[in-house]
């Protein structure tokens, strides 16, 4: 009787211990999940009637917190209100090692914001009757010829090049496309010979392309007989008051351009591209803001703009619908501008830029006179930019912007990571309990649930292989979108993959198998 009593007591103690272990595991996982979801800066609602001064105070409070959260070294910003440059400010560092502060007059790499400015240069030629948007672009390229492909090169027009629907590829990006300032580099024609070729039928849909815009650079030079950088300075930059902006590297930039920083924080020295029309503009935040001001329409159109209002409206007119990855944040593409319809019905135009150690963005609502410019010297800035844009759009009463979906996706990734961690802890618990009780043992060839275990092991091995491949890549788009969370998500998936493999190798055994083994 005593032995039976003690046996029951011991069994109850084991059951209680197991339940307690399980409870602690679940509570720990929930705690981690709460940390993932709750980490970040304090959000407070923004009233649309706040003045620029009040909103700038909000930025002074929030921007440093967001920079710290996302690991962004430096930011230069500007606000446009009622069609005028209303405020500019800078935060953080232009160079961490030197302790050099970021300033509003810092000359930053605009990267693909350049495409929006280049579109203005092309439309100047259209207004003067020097080119036709719908004539085959080959007629304007002098002796340079598009290489022959299975597609019809005569279907490539300036309209399709401006709207990223000419069937041109993305082109080479990253360090292989970069050169030290004033070093030897390929000529424009050499670059185009290597990069500008059709990979899709022209006019068949949106296909974001750097070579497409660089082909427009050659068009401008051939039609005007002028160097692209000089033409853009004289016809667009200087008339718009972008005094510090340039398409050509200048010696003064060595001390004015901040250091860029990669995803892992590695500094990136100044660089230039051998071509300029797709991403070669260097400018300060106020200069980009003046470009945004010039793009206002309706009551905020300026008679001093270098383009007629009809041309600006044409630039902002949707030319091709966007699907896929870019379709998450934009509805369509005009001439060098992404376009979206905001919840209230207003049309917003914008463009972002991403380079080696740089991320930039401007957003504008031409009919309301509103705009914002965000320039950062970090490859980790997309979620940061998304947070700032969300705050700005709410302040101006536009509701949400498409780019803000990056914030929602970040939260979703954290939830997913938390669920994966919970699943991993549950597997750890089941494995540990089974091994301790003898219910599991090393039996990879066991017939018990063999098909399910094979699938389980295959999922674990396949997932591990994908993660290993991802780690070996020099650049991953998903890492740029989620710089702070992609690593944790990947690590949690790796842990789950390993546990799936172990669970398949150490299956549960039948009672009779356990008796025989003992």
N, C-alpha and C positions, 0 to 999 in steps of 0.2 A: 504493500500500500504506500509506504514511504517512497519507494523507488518510483512508483507510478506518479506520485505527487511531484517528485522532483523532476521526473521526465516531462510532465506537462508544464511545469514552471519553466524549465529550460526552453521548451518549445515556444512558450508564450514570450519569453524574453527575446528569443531570436526573431519572432514575428514582429514584436514591438521595435526592435533595433532596425529591422528591415524597413518597417513603415517610417521610422524616424529618419533613416538614411534617405529614403525616397523623398520625404517631405523636404529635407534640407536641400537635396539636389534640385528639386523643382523651384524652391524659394530662391536658391542661388541663381538659377537660370533666369527667373523672372526679374531678379535684381539687376542682372546684367542687361536684360532687355530694356528695363526702365532707364538704365544709364545711357544706352544707345539712343533711345528716343528722346530723353530729356536733355542730353548734352547740347549746349549751344547758348546763344545769347538770349537774354530776356526780350520777349516781343511785347510791344504795347501798341494798341490801336492808334492809327493816325487819322486826324481830322482833316478833311479836305480844305477847311478854311484856314489852316495854318499858314502863316506867312513864310516867305523864303528864309528869313532869319530864324524862325522857329524850327523849320525843317532842317536847316543847316546845323542847328543845335542837336537835333535828333541824330543827324549823321555823325556829329562829333562824338556822340555817345555810343552809337552802334558800330560804326566802321572799324574802330580799333578792336572791338570785341570780335567782330566777324573775321577780321584779318588774322587775329590770333587763333581763332577756331579753325580756319582753313589753311593756315600757314602761308599767307600772302605777305611778302615783305613790304611792298610799296604800292600806293594807289594815288592817282591824280584824277580829279573829277571836275565836271562842270554841269551846271543846270541852266536850261533855257526856259524862260517863262514869258508868255505874251509876246513871243517872237523876238526876244532879246536875251543876250547873255546876262543872267541874273546873279550867278554865284559860281565861284570856283574854289577848290580846296585840295589839299594834298595831305597824305597820311603815310606814316612809316618811313621806310628807307629806300633810297635809290641804290645804295650799296651797303650791304650789311658789314662787310669786313672793314671798310673805311669809315663806317658810321655816318655816311653822307645821307642827309635827309632828302626825302622826295619833296619836290616843289611843283607848283602849278605850271612853271615854265620849263619843266623837264621835257626834253625832246624824246618822245617814245616811239617805238616801232608801232605804226598803226596796223600793220599786217593787212588782213583782208578788208578792213574798212576802206583800204585803197581802192577796191573795186567800185565803190560808190562814187568816189571822187573821179576816177577814170571815166565813168559813165558821163559825167558832166563835160569832160574834154571831148568825148565823141559827139555829144549832142550840140556842142558849139559848131562842129563841122556840119552837122545836119542843118542847123539854123542858117548857115551861110550857103547852103546848097552845094557844098563840096563833096558830100557823100549822100547816098540813098540807103536807108536802113535795109531795104529789101533787094538790093542788087547783090549778086554774088560777090563776096568779099575778095575773091581772087582778082577781080578787076582793079583793086586798089593796092595790091601788094608788090607792084613792080616786077622784078625778075624772080622773086621767091615764089615757089609753088608748093601748095599742099601736096603731101605724098599721096600716091594712088592707093586706094583701099577698095574694098567691096562696095563702099558707099559713094554716093554722088557728091563730090566736093563742091559742085556749083550750088548745092542747096545750103551751103554755109554762108550766112549773111551777117551783117553787123547786128541786126535785131536778135538773131539767135545767139550770137556770141555774148551780147549784153545780158540776155535773159538765161544764160547757162542752158540752152536747149539746142546747141549746135552739134552735139554728139562727141564732144572733146573729153579726154580723160581728166582725172584730178591732177595728174602730173607728179613729178618727184617732189617730195617734201622731206623736211628734216635736215640733218647735218650735211647730207650729200648735196643739198641745193644751196648751201651757204658758203660765203667767201669772206675773208678778212677785208675790211675796207681798203680800197685802192690797190688791191692785189690783182694779179692776172686772172681773168675769168672768161668764159665763153661769150661770144658776141650774141646779140639778139637773134640773128639769123641762125647761128649755130645751135642755140638753145631750141628754137622753133623746129629746126630740122630733126632734133632728137625727141621732142616732146609733143609737138602739135600734129596729131593725126586722128582721124576719125575712128571711134570704136563703137559707134552706134549711129543709126540713121538720123541725120539732122532733122530737127523738128519733132522727134518721137517722144520727147519728154525732158524733164529736168535732170541734168547731170552736172553737178558742181565741178567747175573746171578752172584751174589756174592758167594752163596754156591758152585757153580760149580768150581770156582777157589780155594775155601777153601778145596774142595775134593782133588785137586792137592797138597795141603799142606800135607794132610795125605799120599798121594802117595809118595811124596818125603821122608817123615820121614820113611815110611815102607821100601822103596827100599834101602835107604842109611843107615838106622839105626841111623840117626843123628837128632838132633833138627833142625827144619826148619830154625829158625833164624841163628843158627850157620852155617848150610850148605850154606845159601844164602850169608852170610858174607864172608865165606872162598872161595866160588866158583864164586861169581859174584861181590859183592860190593867192596871188597878189591882189587881184580885184576883190576877192572875198575877205581880205584883211588877214589872211593866214601868213603873217610875216615870218614866223619861225618855222614854217613847214617847207619841206623840200623833197623832191624825188631823187635828188643826187646827194651823195655823201659829201659833207663839208667838214673841214678840219675842226671847226668849232664844236662839232658834235662829240668829239672824243671826251670832253669834260661835261657835256650836257646830257648825253644819253645814259640812263641808268643801266646798271647791270641786270641782265635777265637771270631768272632762276628756274631750273628744271623741276620736274615733279618731286624729285628727291632732295631738292634744295641746292644742287650743284650749280655754281655760278656759270653763266654763259657770257663770254666776251662779245663785244659788238660785232655784228656781221651784216652783210648786204647780200642781195640776190643779183644774179647777172641780168635779170629783167626786172621791170619796175611796175608795170600796170596792174598786176594782180596783188602785190603785197609790199611794194617798195617805199611807200610814203613814210616819212618821219615827221612828226608833228607833236605839238603840245595839246593839252586838253582844251584850252581856250580856242586854239585854232580849229580843232574838230568841231567845237561848239559853234563857231562862226559859220562853218560849212552847214551845220544843222539849221542854223538861223536862216541861211540863204535858201534852204529847201522848204520853208514855210509857204503855205498857199492861203487862198481866201483873204480874210482881213489882215493877215500877217505877212502877205507877200510884199517883198521890198522891191521898189523900182530900181534899186541899185544892184540887183542880182545880175549875174553874168548871163543868165538864161531867162527866156520869156516864161511866164507862168504856164503857158500851154506845154512847153517842153518839160517843165518840172512835173506837171501832172502826168505827162507821158512816161517819165522815168518811174513814177510811183504807180503806174497802172499795171495790174497783174498781166503777165505775159504767158506764164505757164504755171499750172498747179503743181504743188509739191506733195509727194507721198514718201513713205519710208521714214528714215531716221530724221531728216530735216523737217518732215511733215509734222513731227511732234511739236515743234516750236514755231512753225510758220505755215501759212496757208498757200502762199504763192511767191513767185519771184518776178520782179519788174526788171528794170535796167540797173543792175548792180545793187539792188535793194531787196531784202526779204520783206514780205508784206503779210500783215495779219489783221483780222477784224476783231476788235476788242469787244468785251461783253456788252458795252453800251452802244455798239454800232460804229464807233469811230474807227478809222483806218490808221494803223501804225506802220511805219516803215523803219527798218533797222538793218544793221549789219554788224557782225562780230568779226574778230580777228584772232587767229591763233598762230603763234610762231614758236620757235625754240626758246622757251623761257619767257614768253609774252602771251598775254590774253587781253583783248580790248573789245569795246562794245559801244555803240550809240543806239539810242532808241528815240523815235520822234513821232509826234502826232501832228502832221502839218497843218490841219485845219484848226487846231486849238492853240497852236503856237508853243507847244510843250516839247521839251527834249532833255535828254540826259546823256552824258559822255562819261565812260569809265575806262581808264587805262591802267593796267597793272603789269608789273615786271615779274610775273610768275606764271608757270604752267599749271598751277593749281586753282585757278580763279573762277572757273565756270560756276560752281555752286555759290561762290561769293557774289559773283555778278547777278546770279538769279535772285538771291536774297535782296540785294540793293534795288534791283528793278522792281521786285514785288512791293517793296516799301514805297518807292517813287510812284508807281502806278496807283497804289491805294491813296496816297496823298493827293494825287491829281484827280482822283475820282474815276479812274478808268477801270477799276476792278483788277482782274488778274491779267498778266501778259503770258504769252505762250512759253517764254523762257523760264517763267516761274515753275513750270512743270518739272524742272530739274530738282527743285526743292522737294516736290512731292515724290519724285523718284528716289531721292536720297532717303526720305523717311521710309518708303516702301522697301528699299534695300536694307535698312536697319531692322525693320520688322522681319524680313526674310532671314537675315543673319541671326536674329534672336530665335526664330523658329528652328533654324538649323542647329543652334546651340542646345536648345531644349531637346531636340531629337538625338543629338550626340550624347547628352547627359543620360537620357533614357537608355540608350544602347550601352553606355558604360555601366549603368546600374544593372541591366539585365545580364551583361557578360560577366561582371564581377560576381553577382549573386549565383549565376549558373555554375561558374567555375568553382566557387567556394562550396556549393552544395553537391557538386558532382553531376549536376544535370546537364552540363556542357563539357565536352572534351575535344581534344584534337582528333578530328575525323573528317578530313577534306573529301574522302571518297564515300562517305556515308550515303546510303540511299534515302535517308529521311529528307523529305522536301527538297530533293536534289535539283529539280528544275528551278524552283524559286531561289535556291541558294546560288545557282549558277548565274541567274540574272542579277542577283544581289552583288555577287563578286564582280561581274562584268561592269555593273554600274560604278562600283568603287574604283576599279582599275581604269575604266574610261574617264571618270571624273578626275582621277589623279593625273592621267596623261594630259588632259586638256589644261589643267592647272599648271603642270610642268611646262607645257608649250607656251602658255601665256606668260609665265615668269621669264622665259628666255627671249621674249620679243622686246625690241628696243622701244616700241611705242604701242600702246593699246588705247583705242578710243574710249573704252569704258573707264579706264583709269583716269583719263582727263576729266570725264564727267564727275566721277566719284573719287577724287584723290585721297580723301580721308577715310573712305569706307570700303573701297574696292579691296584693299589689302586684308582688312578684317573679314570681309565676306569670303574672300578666297581662302583664307586660313581656316575659317569655320567649315567650308566645304571640304577642304583637305582632311580635316579631322573626321568629318562624317564619312568620307570615302574610305579612310583607313578602318574605321569601325565597322563599316559594311563588309569589308573584306574579312576582318577578324570574325565577325558573326557567321560568315559563310564557312570559314575554316574550323570554327568551334561550334558545331550544331548541337542542339538539344538531343539527348539520347532517350530511348525508350526505357521504361522501368526494367524490363527484362535484360536489356543491354547493360544496365547499371549493375544488376545482380550478377550477371556473368563476369563483368569486369572486376567485381569485388571478390 
